[in-house]
Amino acid sequence: MNNKDYLYIPEIKRIEGWKDIKIEMSGEKLVPLSQSSSFIVEPMYYINGILGAINECYVRESIAHMLEQASLKLPIGYKFIIWDTWRPVEVQQSLFNDYKKVLSSKHPNTNEEELITLTQKYVALPSTNVLQPSPHLTGGSVDLSIVDEKGKLLNMGTDFDDLSNKASTRYYEIRGNDNKINSFEKECLHNRRLLYHTLTSVGFTNYHEEWWHYDFGNQLWGKVTNNKC
């Protein structure tokens, strides 16, 4: 398969009301992805010194198996690079607080309630309720990208955790429809298609606001697929 064969990314269901979904405890153990040669693990929040972050990326055992399956569908020599998976509550709280501060400086006239709502577009509200945790606390969310056979990150158009409209998974699909897309953007479009179709082909769903974020078995996945969590 080469770039011209990558499929169009379809409309992605916008996720609303996922926080009302209660999940069932699976009892499945968390496993470290660094033990697999199929992945490159770079825990970005630990690297960036986020409070409470750990030097590993853990997922539920079934998620690790799914990622292994997906990795076999990548071009020869390509690998997934894993940036974030299961998070301690302390990390979720740190990320939420930091982003809320950024928004507060950008929107000084916004009240606290509005700031909390805006923040949740990209960072879920921390929760210690085991039946209603934030998605990354379930071990079923993965933030990742792809490196080529030389270990170089594929161009996706934005950095990980970019908070602009360009981070939306279908940003370049929409740009392409308007015929406003240059050669660099075409490259980003093809690479996002590769990531999207490789992961969704084994059962993951994507969070439409973040090209790097994929889910299985948690509330976001349940809301998109109408399956029980």
N, CA and C of each residue as an Amber inpcrd file, in Angstrom:
protein
   687
   0.8510000  -1.1990000   0.0000000   0.0000000   0.0000000   0.0000000
   0.8830000   1.2430000   0.0000000   0.5720000   2.2310000  -0.8110000
   1.2850000   3.5000000  -0.7760000   0.2940000   4.6130000  -0.4780000
   0.7990000   5.8300000  -0.3720000  -0.0370000   6.9360000   0.0940000
  -1.2940000   7.1420000  -0.7160000  -1.2430000   6.9310000  -2.0300000
  -2.4150000   7.1950000  -2.8470000  -3.5450000   6.2040000  -2.5760000
  -3.2290000   5.1040000  -1.8740000  -4.2490000   4.1060000  -1.5810000
  -4.9730000   4.3570000  -0.2580000  -4.5070000   5.3090000   0.5500000
  -5.1180000   5.5340000   1.8390000  -6.5140000   6.1230000   1.6540000
  -7.4510000   5.6250000   2.4250000  -8.8450000   5.9690000   2.2540000
  -9.1990000   7.2980000   2.9140000 -10.2330000   7.9040000   2.4000000
 -10.8100000   9.1130000   2.9700000 -11.2450000   8.8460000   4.4080000
 -10.9650000   9.7770000   5.3150000 -11.4500000   9.6410000   6.6870000
 -12.9030000  10.1080000   6.7170000 -13.8270000   9.2400000   7.0710000
 -15.2480000   9.6250000   7.0500000 -15.5850000  10.5770000   8.1800000
 -16.7810000  11.0930000   8.1480000 -17.2670000  11.9130000   9.2590000
 -17.1550000  11.1030000  10.5500000 -16.6530000  11.7380000  11.5880000
 -16.4710000  11.0740000  12.8750000 -17.5320000  11.5840000  13.8440000
 -18.2090000  10.6730000  14.4830000 -19.2770000  11.0470000  15.4000000
 -18.7580000  11.9430000  16.5110000 -19.3950000  13.0860000  16.6890000
 -19.0300000  13.9900000  17.7740000 -19.5720000  13.4450000  19.0870000
 -18.7300000  13.4330000  20.0790000 -19.0580000  12.7380000  21.3190000
 -19.6050000  13.7120000  22.3500000 -20.8660000  13.5120000  22.7010000
 -21.5060000  14.3140000  23.7370000 -22.1670000  13.3750000  24.7450000
 -22.1510000  13.7720000  26.0000000 -22.8170000  12.9760000  27.0290000
 -22.0700000  11.7380000  27.4650000 -20.8000000  11.6190000  27.0780000
 -20.0590000  10.4130000  27.4550000 -19.8330000  10.3190000  28.9650000
 -19.7950000  11.4740000  29.6460000 -19.5370000  11.4500000  31.0900000
 -20.6820000  10.8020000  31.8730000 -21.8340000  10.6720000  31.2440000
 -22.9770000  10.0490000  31.9200000 -22.9540000   8.5280000  31.8130000
 -22.0390000   7.9950000  31.0230000 -21.9610000   6.5430000  30.8330000
 -21.1750000   5.9270000  31.9770000 -21.7780000   4.9690000  32.6530000
 -21.0900000   4.2400000  33.7180000 -20.4340000   3.0030000  33.1150000
 -19.2180000   2.7320000  33.5360000 -18.5070000   1.5790000  33.0070000
 -18.4930000   0.4510000  34.0300000 -18.2440000  -0.7550000  33.5410000
 -18.1150000  -1.9190000  34.4090000 -16.6380000  -2.2480000  34.5710000
 -16.2330000  -2.5950000  35.7710000 -14.8480000  -2.9620000  36.0220000
 -14.5550000  -4.3010000  35.3360000 -13.5490000  -4.3390000  34.4940000
 -13.2470000  -5.5650000  33.7440000 -12.3260000  -6.5060000  34.5070000
 -11.5600000  -5.9630000  35.4450000 -10.5950000  -6.7880000  36.1570000
  -9.3590000  -7.1050000  35.3340000  -9.2880000  -6.5390000  34.1510000
  -8.1660000  -6.8060000  33.2530000  -6.9260000  -6.0710000  33.7550000
  -5.7920000  -6.7280000  33.7060000  -4.5810000  -6.0930000  34.2160000
  -3.9930000  -5.1250000  33.1950000  -3.2370000  -4.1500000  33.7250000
  -2.5170000  -3.2130000  32.8850000  -1.1360000  -3.7790000  32.5650000
  -0.7050000  -3.6060000  31.3210000   0.6070000  -4.1130000  30.9150000
   1.4270000  -2.9650000  30.3210000   2.7560000  -3.0030000  30.4950000
   3.6230000  -1.9370000  29.9680000   3.9360000  -2.1680000  28.4850000
   3.7550000  -1.1430000  27.6850000   4.0040000  -1.2820000  26.2530000
   5.4860000  -1.2790000  25.9090000   6.3270000  -0.8110000  26.8080000
   7.7630000  -0.7770000  26.5270000   8.3610000  -2.1800000  26.4180000
   7.6330000  -3.1920000  26.8890000   8.1370000  -4.5610000  26.8030000
   7.9820000  -5.1590000  25.4110000   7.2580000  -4.4550000  24.5310000
   7.0640000  -4.9470000  23.1680000   8.0040000  -4.2240000  22.2050000
   8.6340000  -4.9860000  21.3260000   9.5200000  -4.3960000  20.3110000
   8.7350000  -3.7770000  19.1670000   7.4000000  -3.9410000  19.1950000
   6.5590000  -3.3960000  18.1310000   6.3590000  -1.8960000  18.2540000
   6.6450000  -1.3310000  19.4300000   6.3530000   0.0720000  19.6900000
   7.5960000   0.8320000  20.1500000   7.5650000   2.1340000  19.9330000
   8.4980000   3.0480000  20.5830000   7.6930000   3.7780000  21.6520000
   8.1510000   3.7230000  22.8640000   7.4220000   4.3290000  23.9820000
   8.1710000   5.5710000  24.4640000   7.5170000   6.7180000  24.3420000
   8.0610000   7.9830000  24.8350000   6.9800000   8.6750000  25.6620000
   6.9050000   8.3770000  26.9580000   5.8500000   8.9550000  27.8150000
   6.0420000  10.4600000  27.9720000   5.3390000  11.2180000  27.1400000
   5.6080000  12.6450000  27.0080000   5.3660000  13.4520000  28.2830000
   4.3930000  13.0470000  29.0820000   4.1320000  13.8270000  30.2870000
   5.2360000  13.6270000  31.3270000   5.8160000  12.4360000  31.3610000
   6.9790000  12.1990000  32.2270000   8.1760000  12.9880000  31.7070000
   8.4020000  12.9210000  30.3880000   9.5200000  13.6360000  29.7700000
   9.4050000  15.1400000  30.0090000   8.1700000  15.6470000  29.9790000
   7.9440000  17.0830000  30.1560000   7.7850000  17.5020000  31.6190000
   7.9330000  16.5510000  32.5320000   7.9260000  16.8860000  33.9490000
   6.5600000  17.1930000  34.5330000   5.4970000  16.6310000  33.9530000
   4.1520000  16.8400000  34.4970000   4.0200000  16.1410000  35.8450000
   3.4420000  16.8390000  36.7960000   3.3090000  16.3180000  38.1560000
   2.5900000  14.9710000  38.1650000   3.2220000  13.9630000  38.7690000
   2.6100000  12.6450000  38.9190000   2.8090000  11.7040000  37.7600000
   3.4150000  12.1620000  36.6600000   3.5840000  11.3190000  35.4700000
   4.6060000  10.2160000  35.7330000   4.4380000   9.0840000  35.0370000
   5.3180000   7.9330000  35.2200000   6.0790000   7.6320000  33.9270000
   7.2100000   6.9630000  34.0740000   8.0900000   6.6740000  32.9450000
   7.7100000   5.3450000  32.2830000   6.4570000   5.2350000  31.8800000
   5.9530000   4.0300000  31.2120000   4.5930000   4.3390000  30.6170000
   4.1690000   3.5290000  29.6620000   2.8260000   3.6270000  29.0980000
   2.1240000   2.2920000  29.2840000   1.1230000   2.2770000  30.1630000
   0.3630000   1.0690000  30.4710000  -0.9950000   1.1020000  29.7700000
  -1.4300000  -0.0400000  29.2870000  -2.7890000  -0.2090000  28.7540000
  -3.3330000  -1.5330000  29.2610000  -4.6380000  -1.7290000  29.1110000
  -5.2060000  -3.0310000  29.4190000  -4.6140000  -4.0730000  28.4740000
  -4.5440000  -5.2930000  28.9290000  -3.8990000  -6.3620000  28.1580000
  -4.5190000  -6.5230000  26.7710000  -5.8440000  -6.4120000  26.6750000
  -6.5120000  -6.5610000  25.3810000  -6.1500000  -5.4150000  24.4380000
  -5.9350000  -4.2120000  24.9860000  -5.5540000  -3.0640000  24.1710000
  -4.1620000  -3.2690000  23.6000000  -3.2560000  -3.8080000  24.4010000
  -1.9030000  -4.0890000  23.9250000  -1.9480000  -5.0710000  22.7540000
  -2.8050000  -6.0750000  22.8650000  -2.9510000  -7.0590000  21.7810000
  -3.4860000  -6.3860000  20.5190000  -4.4650000  -5.4980000  20.6690000
  -5.0250000  -4.7900000  19.5150000  -3.9840000  -3.9020000  18.8370000
  -3.1590000  -3.2420000  19.6410000  -2.1050000  -2.4120000  19.0790000
  -1.0820000  -3.2600000  18.3240000  -0.7830000  -4.4430000  18.8360000
   0.1100000  -5.3660000  18.1280000  -0.4900000  -5.7420000  16.7710000
  -1.8040000  -6.0350000  16.7680000  -2.4750000  -6.3730000  15.5180000
  -2.3960000  -5.2190000  14.5230000  -2.6580000  -4.0100000  15.0130000
  -2.6300000  -2.8440000  14.1400000  -1.2330000  -2.5900000  13.5920000
  -0.2130000  -2.8210000  14.4070000   1.1600000  -2.5600000  13.9720000
   1.5520000  -3.4290000  12.7840000   0.9370000  -4.5980000  12.6790000
   1.2250000  -5.4950000  11.5540000   0.6780000  -4.9680000  10.2360000
  -0.2240000  -4.0070000  10.3230000  -0.8320000  -3.4210000   9.1200000
  -0.0650000  -2.2030000   8.6070000   0.9200000  -1.7540000   9.3730000
   1.7260000  -0.6050000   8.9550000   2.6930000  -1.0010000   7.8390000
   3.1530000  -0.0280000   7.0430000   4.1940000  -0.3180000   6.0540000
   5.4210000  -0.9270000   6.7230000   6.1660000  -1.7300000   6.0080000
   7.3430000  -2.4070000   6.5520000   8.3220000  -1.3910000   7.1420000
   8.7380000  -1.6510000   8.3750000   9.6950000  -0.7790000   9.0570000
   9.0660000   0.3280000   9.8730000   7.7840000   0.5980000   9.6420000
   7.0910000   1.6400000  10.3990000   6.6710000   1.0860000  11.7640000
   6.5810000   1.9880000  12.7560000   6.1540000   1.6000000  14.0940000
   5.2630000   2.6730000  14.7040000   4.4390000   2.2550000  15.6470000
   3.7050000   3.2230000  16.4540000   4.6490000   3.8110000  17.5010000
   4.5270000   5.1020000  17.7130000   5.2050000   5.7440000  18.8380000
   4.1270000   6.1280000  19.8440000   4.2450000   5.6390000  21.0540000
   3.2200000   5.7910000  22.0890000   3.6260000   6.9220000  23.0300000
   2.7330000   7.9180000  23.1640000   3.0270000   9.0800000  23.9970000
   2.3100000   9.0680000  25.3430000   1.1050000   8.5300000  25.3680000
   0.3600000   8.5360000  26.6330000  -0.7380000   7.4820000  26.5740000
  -0.9860000   6.8720000  27.7240000  -2.0270000   5.8380000  27.8160000
  -2.7480000   6.0150000  29.1540000  -2.6290000   5.0400000  30.0360000
  -3.2330000   5.1630000  31.3650000  -2.5640000   6.3100000  32.1270000
  -3.3990000   7.1140000  32.8110000  -2.8870000   8.2340000  33.5990000
  -3.3310000   8.1240000  35.0540000  -2.4530000   8.4050000  35.9850000
  -2.9000000   8.5880000  37.3670000  -3.8100000   9.8220000  37.4480000
  -4.6870000   9.8590000  38.4270000  -5.5930000  11.0040000  38.6050000
  -4.8030000  12.2970000  38.7760000  -3.6620000  12.2070000  39.4370000
  -2.8360000  13.3940000  39.6750000  -2.3910000  14.0390000  38.3650000
  -2.0630000  13.2020000  37.3710000  -1.6550000  13.7120000  36.0600000
  -2.8380000  14.3720000  35.3610000  -3.9930000  13.7230000  35.4270000
  -5.1920000  14.2860000  34.8010000  -5.5160000  15.6610000  35.3870000
  -5.3730000  15.7750000  36.7140000  -5.6490000  17.0440000  37.3720000
  -4.6350000  18.1090000  36.9560000  -3.3670000  17.7120000  36.8400000
  -2.3220000  18.6580000  36.4320000  -2.5760000  19.1840000  35.0300000
  -2.9290000  18.2780000  34.1070000  -3.1860000  18.6730000  32.7230000
  -4.3950000  19.6040000  32.6420000  -5.4290000  19.2610000  33.3990000
  -6.6480000  20.0710000  33.4030000  -6.3550000  21.4790000  33.9280000
  -5.6400000  21.5470000  35.0410000  -5.3300000  22.8420000  35.6410000
  -4.4630000  23.6950000  34.7110000  -3.4770000  23.0600000  34.0870000
  -2.5600000  23.8000000  33.2090000  -3.2930000  24.3690000  32.0010000
  -4.1520000  23.5600000  31.3900000  -4.8550000  24.0420000  30.2060000
  -5.8750000  25.1220000  30.5760000  -6.5010000  24.9750000  31.7350000
  -7.4660000  25.9880000  32.1840000  -6.7650000  27.3320000  32.3840000
  -5.5350000  27.2970000  32.8720000  -4.7640000  28.5350000  33.0390000
  -4.4740000  29.1820000  31.6900000  -4.1390000  28.3490000  30.6890000
  -3.8690000  28.8600000  29.3440000  -5.1080000  29.5560000  28.7970000
  -6.2590000  28.9070000  28.9460000  -7.5070000  29.4850000  28.4550000
  -7.8820000  30.7580000  29.2100000  -7.6090000  30.7670000  30.4910000
  -7.9280000  31.9430000  31.3020000  -7.1480000  33.1690000  30.8300000
  -5.8830000  32.9500000  30.4340000  -5.0780000  34.0720000  29.9450000
  -5.5410000  34.5450000  28.5740000  -6.0640000  33.6040000  27.7770000
  -6.5540000  33.9570000  26.4410000  -7.9320000  34.6030000  26.4860000
  -8.7180000  34.2200000  27.4990000 -10.0920000  34.7210000  27.6240000
 -10.3010000  35.2910000  29.0320000  -9.6980000  36.4340000  29.3280000
  -9.7260000  36.9790000  30.7010000 -11.1140000  37.3260000  31.2170000
 -12.0790000  37.5050000  30.3320000 -13.4310000  37.8690000  30.7720000
 -14.3510000  36.6580000  30.9400000 -13.7920000  35.4540000  30.7660000
 -14.5880000  34.2310000  30.8880000 -14.6950000  33.8250000  32.3510000
 -15.8940000  33.4630000  32.7850000 -16.0580000  33.0640000  34.1900000
 -15.6040000  31.6210000  34.3980000 -15.5540000  31.2010000  35.6530000
 -15.0120000  29.8950000  36.0160000 -15.7820000  28.7470000  35.3580000
 -17.0930000  28.8230000  35.3900000 -17.9070000  27.7500000  34.8020000
 -17.6500000  27.6180000  33.3010000 -17.5460000  28.7460000  32.6270000
 -17.2810000  28.7210000  31.1810000 -15.8720000  28.1930000  30.8990000
 -14.9170000  28.5350000  31.7490000 -13.5580000  28.0440000  31.5790000
 -13.4910000  26.5250000  31.7110000 -14.2020000  25.9920000  32.6790000
 -14.2230000  24.5420000  32.8820000 -14.8230000  23.8440000  31.6710000
 -15.8700000  24.4200000  31.1070000 -16.5000000  23.8480000  29.9130000
 -15.5380000  23.8860000  28.7220000 -14.8760000  25.0140000  28.5210000
 -13.9140000  25.1450000  27.4230000 -12.7510000  24.1780000  27.5830000
 -12.2650000  24.0180000  28.7870000 -11.1220000  23.1390000  29.0540000
 -11.4330000  21.7010000  28.6720000 -12.6770000  21.2890000  28.9020000
 -13.0410000  19.8960000  28.6510000 -13.1180000  19.5270000  27.1690000
 -12.9510000  20.5060000  26.2880000 -12.8850000  20.1700000  24.8600000
 -11.6720000  19.2900000  24.5800000 -10.5690000  19.5390000  25.3300000
  -9.3370000  18.7980000  25.0950000  -8.8610000  17.9770000  26.2930000
  -9.2760000  18.3640000  27.4940000  -8.8350000  17.6380000  28.6910000
 -10.0420000  17.2890000  29.5310000 -10.2470000  16.0040000  29.7680000
 -11.4110000  15.5640000  30.5390000 -11.2910000  16.0100000  31.9930000
 -12.4240000  16.3050000  32.5890000 -12.4770000  16.6750000  33.9950000
 -12.0420000  15.4800000  34.8440000 -11.0680000  15.6490000  35.7410000
 -10.6160000  14.5310000  36.5740000 -11.7500000  13.9580000  37.4130000
 -11.7400000  12.6490000  37.5990000 -12.7690000  11.9870000  38.3960000
 -12.1480000  10.8300000  39.1670000 -12.5130000  10.7210000  40.4450000
 -12.0620000   9.5970000  41.2630000 -13.1460000   8.5300000  41.3790000
 -14.2640000   8.7330000  40.6910000 -15.3560000   7.7590000  40.6830000
 -14.9710000   6.6030000  39.7630000 -14.8130000   5.3940000  40.3160000
 -14.3420000   4.2550000  39.5240000 -15.3430000   3.8490000  38.4460000
 -16.6060000   4.2720000  38.5870000 -17.6150000   3.9550000  37.5710000
 -17.7190000   5.0350000  36.5060000 -17.1410000   6.1940000  36.7730000
 -17.1780000   7.3000000  35.8150000 -15.8200000   8.0150000  35.7510000
 -14.7630000   7.2800000  35.4510000 -13.4360000   7.9010000  35.3710000
 -13.2660000   8.6700000  34.0690000 -12.2640000   9.5250000  34.0110000
 -11.9190000  10.1180000  32.7210000 -11.3370000   9.0070000  31.8380000
 -11.4940000   9.1050000  30.5120000 -11.1320000   7.9960000  29.6240000
  -9.7190000   7.4560000  29.7820000  -8.7340000   8.3320000  30.0000000
  -7.3610000   7.8460000  30.1170000  -7.1280000   7.0520000  31.3970000
  -8.0070000   7.1990000  32.3700000  -7.8520000   6.4290000  33.6040000
  -8.3820000   5.0000000  33.4800000  -8.9930000   4.6740000  32.3460000
  -9.5410000   3.3290000  32.1500000  -8.5230000   2.3600000  31.5610000
  -7.3980000   2.8720000  31.0700000  -6.4400000   2.0080000  30.3730000
  -6.8790000   1.6890000  28.9670000  -7.9170000   2.4060000  28.4870000
  -8.4540000   2.1380000  27.1610000  -8.2550000   3.2750000  26.1730000
  -7.4800000   4.2860000  26.5450000  -7.1680000   5.4090000  25.6500000
  -5.6820000   5.3970000  25.3160000  -5.3730000   5.7110000  24.0730000
  -3.9810000   5.7210000  23.6180000  -3.7300000   6.9800000  22.8030000
  -2.6730000   7.7030000  23.1300000  -2.2160000   8.8430000  22.3390000
  -0.9490000   8.4040000  21.6110000  -0.9670000   8.4660000  20.2980000
   0.1330000   7.8780000  19.5380000   0.2570000   8.4600000  18.1450000
   1.3640000   8.1470000  17.4990000   1.5780000   8.4990000  16.1050000
   2.4000000   7.3850000  15.4700000   3.0700000   7.6940000  14.3510000
   3.8240000   6.6930000  13.6000000   5.1950000   7.2510000  13.2530000
   6.2120000   6.3930000  13.3280000   7.5370000   6.7370000  12.8150000
   7.8400000   5.8460000  11.6180000   8.6740000   6.3470000  10.6980000
   9.0190000   5.5670000   9.5200000  10.1730000   4.6090000   9.8150000
  10.6790000   3.9460000   8.7750000  11.7270000   2.9340000   8.9620000
  13.0360000   3.5220000   9.4760000  13.1950000   4.8490000   9.3980000
  14.3850000   5.5130000   9.9200000  14.1440000   6.1080000  11.3080000
  12.9570000   5.8700000  11.8510000  12.6280000   6.3930000  13.1710000
  12.1720000   7.8300000  13.1740000  11.8560000   8.3680000  11.9850000
  11.4050000   9.7510000  11.8790000   9.8910000   9.8280000  11.9990000
   9.4250000  10.7750000  12.8060000   7.9830000  10.9740000  12.9530000
   7.3510000  11.3510000  11.6230000   6.2270000  10.7300000  11.2910000
   5.4860000  11.1410000  10.1140000   4.8490000  12.5030000  10.3710000
   4.8060000  13.3400000   9.3650000   4.1660000  14.6470000   9.5000000
   2.6580000  14.4770000   9.6420000   2.1140000  15.0150000  10.7170000
   0.6800000  14.9730000  10.9460000   0.0540000  16.3720000  10.9560000
   0.8850000  17.3880000  10.7790000   0.3630000  18.7520000  10.6910000
   0.4190000  19.5500000  11.9740000   0.4220000  18.8660000  13.1100000
   0.5660000  19.5370000  14.4120000   1.3820000  18.6410000  15.3280000
   1.8690000  19.2190000  16.4010000   2.4950000  18.4430000  17.4610000
   1.4260000  17.7140000  18.2720000   1.8400000  16.7500000  19.0410000
   0.9830000  16.1100000  20.0370000   0.4940000  17.1710000  21.0250000
  -0.7610000  17.0820000  21.3910000  -1.3980000  17.9960000  22.3470000
  -1.5440000  19.4150000  21.8220000  -1.4610000  19.5910000  20.5120000
  -1.7810000  20.8870000  19.9300000  -3.2580000  21.1780000  20.2100000
  -3.5580000  22.4110000  20.5610000  -4.9210000  22.7530000  20.9640000
  -5.6160000  23.6760000  19.9550000  -5.1450000  23.6290000  18.7160000
  -5.7590000  24.4420000  17.6710000  -6.7280000  23.6000000  16.8450000
  -7.4620000  24.2480000  15.9490000  -8.3940000  23.5270000  15.0730000
  -7.6780000  22.5400000  14.1610000  -6.3840000  22.7830000  13.9050000
  -5.6250000  21.8840000  13.0360000  -5.4870000  20.4850000  13.6300000
  -5.6640000  20.3720000  14.9360000  -5.5510000  19.0690000  15.5900000
  -6.7420000  18.1730000  15.2960000  -7.8440000  18.7520000  14.8530000
  -9.0230000  17.9560000  14.5090000  -8.6520000  16.9210000  13.4520000
  -9.0630000  15.6900000  13.6570000  -8.6430000  14.5790000  12.7990000
  -8.9170000  14.8350000  11.3260000 -10.0460000  15.4280000  10.9980000
 -10.4490000  15.6140000   9.6040000 -10.1110000  17.0190000   9.0620000
  -9.2430000  17.7260000   9.7470000  -8.9200000  19.0930000   9.3290000
  -8.4790000  19.1420000   7.8700000  -7.5840000  18.2520000   7.4670000
  -7.0640000  18.2880000   6.0940000  -8.0340000  17.6880000   5.0870000
  -8.9150000  16.8250000   5.5440000  -9.9770000  16.3390000   4.6510000
 -10.8510000  17.5110000   4.2180000 -11.2010000  18.3460000   5.1750000
 -12.0460000  19.5110000   4.8920000 -11.2880000  20.5190000   4.0330000
 -10.0300000  20.7510000   4.3530000  -9.2030000  21.6570000   3.5550000
  -9.0970000  21.1680000   2.1180000  -8.9280000  19.8620000   1.9570000
  -8.8080000  19.2940000   0.6190000 -10.0660000  19.4720000  -0.1990000
 -11.2130000  19.3800000   0.4450000 -12.4880000  19.5770000  -0.2560000
 -12.6120000  20.9940000  -0.7970000 -11.9610000  21.9400000  -0.1290000
 -12.0060000  23.3340000  -0.5650000 -10.8820000  23.6770000  -1.5390000
 -10.0860000  22.6480000  -1.9200000  -8.9660000  22.8360000  -2.8550000
  -7.9610000  23.8780000  -2.3740000  -7.7250000  23.9050000  -1.0590000
  -6.7830000  24.8640000  -0.4950000  -5.5790000  24.1420000   0.1110000
  -5.2720000  22.9700000  -0.3830000  -4.2860000  22.1250000   0.2650000
  -2.9990000  22.0790000  -0.5530000  -1.8580000  22.3290000   0.1140000
  -0.5670000  22.3050000  -0.5610000   0.1000000  20.9390000  -0.3870000
   1.3180000  20.7810000  -0.8980000   1.9740000  19.4720000  -0.8890000
   2.2680000  18.9910000   0.5310000   2.6760000  19.8990000   1.4130000
   2.9230000  19.5050000   2.7990000   1.6350000  19.0230000   3.4560000
   0.5530000  19.7490000   3.2300000  -0.7360000  19.3750000   3.8230000
  -1.2320000  18.0510000   3.2510000  -0.9490000  17.7820000   1.9870000
  -1.3240000  16.4920000   1.3970000  -0.5940000  15.3560000   2.0970000
   0.6700000  15.5940000   2.4140000   1.4420000  14.5950000   3.1510000
   0.8180000  14.3300000   4.5170000   0.4450000  15.3990000   5.2160000
  -0.1960000  15.2660000   6.5300000  -1.5210000  14.5190000   6.4070000
  -2.2670000  14.8340000   5.3610000  -3.5480000  14.1800000   5.1200000
  -3.3570000  12.6730000   4.9510000  -2.4150000  12.2700000   4.1280000
  -2.1710000  10.8420000   3.8980000  -1.7100000  10.1450000   5.1720000
  -0.8760000  10.8180000   5.9610000  -0.3780000  10.2060000   7.1940000
  -1.4830000  10.0440000   8.2330000  -2.3730000  11.0290000   8.3210000
  -3.5060000  10.8960000   9.2480000  -4.4310000   9.7640000   8.7990000
  -4.5910000   9.6190000   7.5090000  -5.4060000   8.5240000   6.9920000
  -4.7940000   7.1730000   7.3630000  -3.4850000   7.0790000   7.2250000
  -2.8010000   5.8360000   7.5920000  -3.0350000   5.5070000   9.0580000
  -2.8400000   6.4820000   9.9430000  -3.0430000   6.2620000  11.3780000
  -4.4850000   5.8820000  11.6640000  -5.4100000   6.6260000  11.1050000
  -6.8300000   6.4030000  11.3650000  -7.2740000   5.0100000  10.9150000
  -6.9960000   4.6510000   9.6880000  -7.5060000   3.3880000   9.1570000
  -6.7870000   2.1730000   9.7330000  -5.5150000   2.3290000  10.0780000
  -4.7980000   1.2250000  10.7060000  -5.4050000   0.8900000  12.0600000
  -5.7470000   1.9080000  12.8320000  -6.2780000   1.6790000  14.1770000
  -7.7630000   1.3170000  14.1750000  -8.5540000   1.9800000  13.3550000
  -9.9880000   1.6650000  13.3450000 -10.2400000   0.2820000  12.7410000
  -9.3110000  -0.2100000  11.9300000  -9.4960000  -1.5320000  11.3170000
  -9.4600000  -2.6650000  12.3400000  -8.8850000  -2.4060000  13.5260000
  -8.8520000  -3.4390000  14.5640000  -9.8280000  -3.1330000  15.6950000
 -10.6110000  -2.0350000  15.5720000 -11.6680000  -1.7860000  16.5460000
 -11.5850000  -0.5090000  17.3450000 -10.5000000   0.2470000  17.2110000
 -10.3990000   1.5130000  17.9370000 -11.3270000   2.5680000  17.3280000
 -11.7130000   3.5340000  18.1380000 -12.4050000   4.7310000  17.6480000
 -11.5150000   5.9360000  17.9200000 -11.7510000   6.9940000  17.1620000
 -10.9540000   8.2120000  17.2970000 -11.7770000   9.3290000  17.9290000
 -11.1170000  10.1350000  18.7690000 -11.7410000  11.3450000  19.2910000
 -11.5470000  12.4290000  18.2450000 -12.6350000  12.9730000  17.7200000
 -12.5850000  13.8020000  16.5210000 -11.7710000  15.0840000  16.6650000
 -11.5600000  15.5630000  17.8800000 -10.8170000  16.8070000  18.0840000
  -9.3010000  16.5980000  18.1080000  -8.8510000  15.3260000  18.2040000
  -7.4290000  15.0260000  18.3640000  -7.0240000  13.8780000  17.4450000
  -6.1960000  14.1490000  16.4540000  -5.8130000  13.1060000  15.5000000
  -5.0430000  11.9750000  16.1690000  -4.4360000  12.2180000  17.3140000
  -3.5750000  11.2420000  17.9880000  -4.3110000  10.3680000  19.0000000
  -5.5610000  10.6480000  19.3050000  -6.2500000   9.9910000  20.4220000
  -7.2110000   8.8990000  19.9400000  -6.9890000   7.6590000  20.4440000
  -7.8190000   6.5120000  20.0710000  -8.2790000   5.7660000  21.3220000
  -9.4640000   5.1460000  21.2110000 -10.1010000   4.5060000  22.3630000
 -10.6300000   3.1210000  22.0320000 -10.7020000   2.2920000  23.0770000
 -11.4340000   1.0280000  22.9830000 -11.9220000   0.6360000  24.3730000
 -13.1940000   0.2870000  24.4680000 -13.7510000  -0.2520000  25.6970000
 -14.0630000   0.7630000  26.7780000 -13.8730000   2.0560000  26.4930000
 -14.2050000   3.0680000  27.4890000 -15.4400000   3.8570000  27.0510000
 -15.7430000   4.9520000  27.7710000 -16.9750000   5.6910000  27.5020000
 -16.9800000   6.3380000  26.1190000 -15.8450000   6.8910000  25.6710000
 -15.7900000   7.5180000  24.3530000 -16.0620000   6.4890000  23.2620000
 -15.4410000   5.3380000  23.3820000 -15.6580000   4.2300000  22.4410000
 -17.1170000   3.7690000  22.4930000 -17.6640000   3.6480000  23.7040000
 -19.0430000   3.1970000  23.8620000 -20.0430000   4.1620000  23.2430000
 -19.7550000   5.4580000  23.3750000 -20.6590000   6.4660000  22.8250000
 -20.6490000   6.4360000  21.3030000 -19.4780000   6.2080000  20.6980000
 -19.3730000   6.1690000  19.2340000 -19.9970000   4.8830000  18.6770000
 -19.7530000   3.7620000  19.3340000 -20.1650000   2.4620000  18.7930000
 -21.5060000   1.9900000  19.3200000 -22.0430000   2.6700000  20.3540000
 -23.2790000   2.2410000  21.0340000 -23.1330000   0.8800000  21.7000000
 -21.9030000   0.5430000  22.0730000 -21.6400000  -0.7030000  22.7830000
 -21.5510000  -0.4500000  24.2840000 -21.7600000  -1.4850000  25.0520000
 -21.6680000  -1.4050000  26.5040000 -20.2080000  -1.3620000  26.9120000
 -19.8790000  -0.5270000  27.8940000 -18.4940000  -0.4000000  28.3490000
 -18.2280000  -1.3100000  29.5550000
